[in-house]
Amino acid sequence: MSKNITNYFFLNFVKVGQDPLCSNHSEGFVRQMSCSGSKGLTLIEVLIALAIIGIMLPAVVGMLVAGSGYIIEAGEKTTGVQLADEKIQDIKGRSYPCLEKDGYTELGGITESYGDIDGFAEFRRITEVTIEELPLTETESIEIMRLRVRVFWNGEEDPYLERSLKQELLRAETGF
């Protein structure tokens, strides 16, 4: 079997009739070997592939970095909405006199600073409750309770980077 492999090698890489052991025929050996249809890559092909990868790689990495930033921002907004909704649900069922007694109706409302909200140290929240008169007709009006919750984040270290969102609830009742 080794004889067959040796014959195959000589037939494919050495010109017929040349002795592969002679040094003056080594040029023919190299020439035939490069034209044998081998499946390797040339140096030019490798360099072109590396150039294409080098051009595309920064763009792909940039998209991944930007995408992760958007995911973080979306998570922060979702947490802000949850904190605002949590406060609205807490206040929604309470009467106006009770809210007035707790300080929600004072100018500026109730402020929870960074670190005051359990489990959410990087967020702060301002909750305000006001009563507004909404005219229905020329002679009739109704009182509306406006509940406004603003949630802030990313501003503890640098106020210029602070992000925020606001949710409001309007509630009309006959007796507050």
C-alpha positions, 0 to 999 in steps of 0.5 A: 500500500505504501508503494501505491501512495509513493507512485501517486506522489511521483505521478502527481508532482514530478514530471514523467521521466524525471528522477525526483532525487536529482537536484537539477530537477527540483524546479520542475517539482515545485512548478508541478506541485503549485499547479496540482490543484491543491485546495490551499489559499494563496497569500493574496487571498488570505490578505484580502480576507483579513482586509475584509474582516478588518473593515467589517469588525469595527462596525459589528463591534460598534453595533454590539456596543450600541445595542447593549447600551439600548438594552440598559436604557430600556431596562432603566425606563422599564424600572422607572415606569414600574416605580411610577405605577407602583406609587400610583396604585398605592395612592389611587385608593386613598382619599384626598383628606388622607393624601393631604394629611400625608403631605402629597398635596403640598407644593412640590409633593413628596420627594423620595431621594436617591437611596430612599426607594427600597431596592432601587437606590439609583432612582428617585421619585417625586409624587404630587397630588392636586385638585383642579376644577374642570368646567363641564358647562358654563354653570357646572364644573367637576373637581379632578384629582391629578396625581403626578409621579416623576421618576428620575435616574442616573443623576446622583453623580451628574445632574446633567446626565439625569433621565426622567419620566412622568406618569399622571392619573386624573380621577374624578369623584363626587366627594374627596 
